[in-house]
Amino acid sequence: MPVERSRLYRVKAVAESLDVSVATIYRAVESGALRAVRLGTGKGAVRVPGEAITAYITACQRAAAKTPRAQSEPSEAVTCVICGADLGTSPAGRYVVGRAQDGSHLFACKTHQVRSPTSKIGGAA
Ligand SMILES: [Zn+2]
C-alpha cells in the first residue's frame, strides 16, 4: 500500500503491508525500532504513523545491507607479517596467524605460519 506519512495505521494494516506477522510489528514497536503511538488509556490502541513505517523500512534495508556475509578470504595480495614475502592472491600458501585491529586477517608464509618462541625468526633459511 502507498504509505501516507501523515496517517496513522493499525498494527494489523502495517503487518499486512509489510507481509509480516502482527507479532513482528508489536516486537518492533516494543524494541523501539518502529515508532508508534498509543491512543486512549490503559492498554490503548497502538497506531503507527506513516512516516514511522517508511523510516522503519529504511532502517531494515540498512540493517540488511550491513549484515555480514559469509566471511571470505581477501582476494587481494597479502604479505607475510614476519618476513614480508609476497603471498600472492591465492588462498593456497598463506596461513592465518592472527587478526589485525580492524578485524582483517594477518597472514604468514609457510615458513612463518607457526610463531614459536623457540623458532628463529629472521634467521638464515
Ligand atoms: Zn614469512
py3Dmol code that shows the C-alpha trace and the ligand (Angstrom):
import py3Dmol

protein = """\
ATOM      1  CA  MET A   1       0.000   0.000   0.000  1.00  0.00           C
ATOM      2  CA  PRO A   2       1.197   3.538  -0.559  1.00  0.00           C
ATOM      3  CA  VAL A   3       2.044   4.902   2.861  1.00  0.00           C
ATOM      4  CA  GLU A   4       0.731   8.330   3.673  1.00  0.00           C
ATOM      5  CA  ARG A   5       3.259   9.871   6.003  1.00  0.00           C
ATOM      6  CA  SER A   6       0.730  11.876   7.981  1.00  0.00           C
ATOM      7  CA  ARG A   7      -1.689   8.998   8.515  1.00  0.00           C
ATOM      8  CA  LEU A   8      -1.859   6.616  11.451  1.00  0.00           C
ATOM      9  CA  TYR A   9      -2.039   2.925  10.667  1.00  0.00           C
ATOM     10  CA  ARG A  10      -3.305  -0.002  12.643  1.00  0.00           C
ATOM     11  CA  VAL A  11      -0.676  -2.583  13.564  1.00  0.00           C
ATOM     12  CA  LYS A  12      -2.587  -5.153  11.522  1.00  0.00           C
ATOM     13  CA  ALA A  13      -2.524  -2.903   8.451  1.00  0.00           C
ATOM     14  CA  VAL A  14       1.208  -2.330   8.887  1.00  0.00           C
ATOM     15  CA  ALA A  15       1.817  -6.069   9.236  1.00  0.00           C
ATOM     16  CA  GLU A  16      -0.177  -6.785   6.102  1.00  0.00           C
ATOM     17  CA  SER A  17       1.529  -4.110   4.058  1.00  0.00           C
ATOM     18  CA  LEU A  18       4.973  -5.351   5.111  1.00  0.00           C
ATOM     19  CA  ASP A  19       3.914  -9.005   4.761  1.00  0.00           C
ATOM     20  CA  VAL A  20       4.961  -9.907   8.292  1.00  0.00           C
ATOM     21  CA  SER A  21       3.039 -11.086  11.327  1.00  0.00           C
ATOM     22  CA  VAL A  22       1.311  -8.732  13.721  1.00  0.00           C
ATOM     23  CA  ALA A  23       3.639 -10.063  16.441  1.00  0.00           C
ATOM     24  CA  THR A  24       6.641  -8.916  14.433  1.00  0.00           C
ATOM     25  CA  ILE A  25       5.250  -5.388  14.300  1.00  0.00           C
ATOM     26  CA  TYR A  26       4.474  -5.384  18.030  1.00  0.00           C
ATOM     27  CA  ARG A  27       8.005  -6.573  18.735  1.00  0.00           C
ATOM     28  CA  ALA A  28       9.408  -3.797  16.563  1.00  0.00           C
ATOM     29  CA  VAL A  29       7.297  -1.300  18.485  1.00  0.00           C
ATOM     30  CA  GLU A  30       8.368  -2.743  21.856  1.00  0.00           C
ATOM     31  CA  SER A  31      12.042  -2.611  20.907  1.00  0.00           C
ATOM     32  CA  GLY A  32      11.716   0.941  19.709  1.00  0.00           C
ATOM     33  CA  ALA A  33      12.680   0.043  16.156  1.00  0.00           C
ATOM     34  CA  LEU A  34       9.264   1.135  14.968  1.00  0.00           C
ATOM     35  CA  ARG A  35       7.855   4.332  16.371  1.00  0.00           C
ATOM     36  CA  ALA A  36       4.227   4.072  17.356  1.00  0.00           C
ATOM     37  CA  VAL A  37       1.680   5.996  19.335  1.00  0.00           C
ATOM     38  CA  ARG A  38      -0.772   4.760  21.916  1.00  0.00           C
ATOM     39  CA  LEU A  39      -4.240   6.218  21.815  1.00  0.00           C
ATOM     40  CA  GLY A  40      -6.559   6.185  24.770  1.00  0.00           C
ATOM     41  CA  THR A  41      -5.950   4.994  28.286  1.00  0.00           C
ATOM     42  CA  GLY A  42      -4.856   1.678  29.725  1.00  0.00           C
ATOM     43  CA  LYS A  43      -3.543  -0.656  27.084  1.00  0.00           C
ATOM     44  CA  GLY A  44      -4.871   1.708  24.492  1.00  0.00           C
ATOM     45  CA  ALA A  45      -4.782   1.298  20.769  1.00  0.00           C
ATOM     46  CA  VAL A  46      -1.442   1.231  19.037  1.00  0.00           C
ATOM     47  CA  ARG A  47      -1.200   3.228  15.845  1.00  0.00           C
ATOM     48  CA  VAL A  48       1.821   3.624  13.655  1.00  0.00           C
ATOM     49  CA  PRO A  49       2.438   6.912  11.844  1.00  0.00           C
ATOM     50  CA  GLY A  50       3.052   6.525   8.121  1.00  0.00           C
ATOM     51  CA  GLU A  51       6.399   8.278   8.364  1.00  0.00           C
ATOM     52  CA  ALA A  52       7.471   5.805  11.076  1.00  0.00           C
ATOM     53  CA  ILE A  53       6.666   2.958   8.690  1.00  0.00           C
ATOM     54  CA  THR A  54       8.852   4.386   5.942  1.00  0.00           C
ATOM     55  CA  ALA A  55      11.612   5.096   8.461  1.00  0.00           C
ATOM     56  CA  TYR A  56      11.354   1.528   9.734  1.00  0.00           C
ATOM     57  CA  ILE A  57      11.580   0.090   6.219  1.00  0.00           C
ATOM     58  CA  THR A  58      14.618   2.241   5.511  1.00  0.00           C
ATOM     59  CA  ALA A  59      16.258   1.087   8.757  1.00  0.00           C
ATOM     60  CA  CYS A  60      15.543  -2.548   7.875  1.00  0.00           C
ATOM     61  CA  GLN A  61      17.082  -2.079   4.446  1.00  0.00           C
ATOM     62  CA  ARG A  62      20.193  -0.590   6.029  1.00  0.00           C
ATOM     63  CA  ALA A  63      20.391  -3.454   8.518  1.00  0.00           C
ATOM     64  CA  ALA A  64      20.089  -5.977   5.707  1.00  0.00           C
ATOM     65  CA  ALA A  65      22.857  -4.252   3.792  1.00  0.00           C
ATOM     66  CA  LYS A  66      25.059  -4.254   6.880  1.00  0.00           C
ATOM     67  CA  THR A  67      24.534  -7.924   7.684  1.00  0.00           C
ATOM     68  CA  PRO A  68      27.923  -9.509   7.267  1.00  0.00           C
ATOM     69  CA  ARG A  69      28.055 -12.069   4.547  1.00  0.00           C
ATOM     70  CA  ALA A  70      29.965 -15.282   4.925  1.00  0.00           C
ATOM     71  CA  GLN A  71      33.484 -14.290   5.720  1.00  0.00           C
ATOM     72  CA  SER A  72      35.547 -14.833   2.651  1.00  0.00           C
ATOM     73  CA  GLU A  73      39.264 -14.624   2.479  1.00  0.00           C
ATOM     74  CA  PRO A  74      40.539 -11.430   0.938  1.00  0.00           C
ATOM     75  CA  SER A  75      41.277 -11.706  -2.741  1.00  0.00           C
ATOM     76  CA  GLU A  76      43.917  -9.021  -2.768  1.00  0.00           C
ATOM     77  CA  ALA A  77      47.560  -9.896  -2.496  1.00  0.00           C
ATOM     78  CA  VAL A  78      48.847 -10.253   1.040  1.00  0.00           C
ATOM     79  CA  THR A  79      52.301 -10.433   2.531  1.00  0.00           C
ATOM     80  CA  CYS A  80      53.811 -12.453   5.334  1.00  0.00           C
ATOM     81  CA  VAL A  81      53.673 -10.426   8.556  1.00  0.00           C
ATOM     82  CA  ILE A  82      57.038 -11.887   9.610  1.00  0.00           C
ATOM     83  CA  CYS A  83      59.223 -11.684   6.545  1.00  0.00           C
ATOM     84  CA  GLY A  84      57.116  -9.592   4.225  1.00  0.00           C
ATOM     85  CA  ALA A  85      57.160 -12.170   1.466  1.00  0.00           C
ATOM     86  CA  ASP A  86      54.534 -11.691  -1.190  1.00  0.00           C
ATOM     87  CA  LEU A  87      51.978 -14.432  -0.717  1.00  0.00           C
ATOM     88  CA  GLY A  88      50.037 -13.619  -3.836  1.00  0.00           C
ATOM     89  CA  THR A  89      46.297 -13.640  -4.272  1.00  0.00           C
ATOM     90  CA  SER A  90      45.681 -17.355  -3.900  1.00  0.00           C
ATOM     91  CA  PRO A  91      44.474 -18.731  -0.554  1.00  0.00           C
ATOM     92  CA  ALA A  92      46.948 -21.551  -1.041  1.00  0.00           C
ATOM     93  CA  GLY A  93      50.319 -20.948   0.545  1.00  0.00           C
ATOM     94  CA  ARG A  94      49.119 -18.379   3.056  1.00  0.00           C
ATOM     95  CA  TYR A  95      48.434 -19.084   6.676  1.00  0.00           C
ATOM     96  CA  VAL A  96      46.306 -17.043   9.036  1.00  0.00           C
ATOM     97  CA  VAL A  97      48.376 -16.217  12.107  1.00  0.00           C
ATOM     98  CA  GLY A  98      46.210 -13.593  13.718  1.00  0.00           C
ATOM     99  CA  ARG A  99      43.938 -10.672  13.306  1.00  0.00           C
ATOM    100  CA  ALA A 100      44.666  -7.023  12.756  1.00  0.00           C
ATOM    101  CA  GLN A 101      42.899  -4.411  14.864  1.00  0.00           C
ATOM    102  CA  ASP A 102      40.407  -3.793  12.082  1.00  0.00           C
ATOM    103  CA  GLY A 103      39.461  -7.483  12.134  1.00  0.00           C
ATOM    104  CA  SER A 104      41.202  -8.409   8.920  1.00  0.00           C
ATOM    105  CA  HIS A 105      43.395 -11.471   8.866  1.00  0.00           C
ATOM    106  CA  LEU A 106      47.131 -11.398   9.275  1.00  0.00           C
ATOM    107  CA  PHE A 107      48.954 -13.876   7.117  1.00  0.00           C
ATOM    108  CA  ALA A 108      52.299 -15.579   7.191  1.00  0.00           C
ATOM    109  CA  CYS A 109      54.162 -17.645   4.691  1.00  0.00           C
ATOM    110  CA  LYS A 110      54.557 -21.374   5.172  1.00  0.00           C
ATOM    111  CA  THR A 111      57.863 -20.898   6.969  1.00  0.00           C
ATOM    112  CA  HIS A 112      56.388 -18.493   9.492  1.00  0.00           C
ATOM    113  CA  GLN A 113      52.929 -19.962   9.927  1.00  0.00           C
ATOM    114  CA  VAL A 114      53.737 -21.088  13.451  1.00  0.00           C
ATOM    115  CA  ARG A 115      55.088 -18.434  15.744  1.00  0.00           C
ATOM    116  CA  SER A 116      57.003 -20.323  18.342  1.00  0.00           C
ATOM    117  CA  PRO A 117      59.301 -18.667  20.869  1.00  0.00           C
ATOM    118  CA  THR A 118      61.952 -21.186  20.075  1.00  0.00           C
ATOM    119  CA  SER A 119      61.909 -20.695  16.327  1.00  0.00           C
ATOM    120  CA  LYS A 120      64.496 -18.438  14.871  1.00  0.00           C
ATOM    121  CA  ILE A 121      62.639 -15.645  13.172  1.00  0.00           C
ATOM    122  CA  GLY A 122      64.650 -13.932  10.526  1.00  0.00           C
ATOM    123  CA  GLY A 123      67.437 -16.462  10.808  1.00  0.00           C
ATOM    124  CA  ALA A 124      69.194 -17.961   7.859  1.00  0.00           C
ATOM    125  CA  ALA A 125      66.917 -20.188   5.849  1.00  0.00           C
TER     126      ALA A 125
END
"""
ligand_1 = """\
1
ZN
Zn 57.444 -15.388 6.150
"""
view = py3Dmol.view(width=600, height=400)
view.addModel(protein, "pdb")
view.setStyle({"model": 0}, {"cartoon": {"style": "trace"}})
view.addModel(ligand_1, "xyz")
view.setStyle({"model": 1}, {"stick": {}})
view.zoomTo()
view.show()
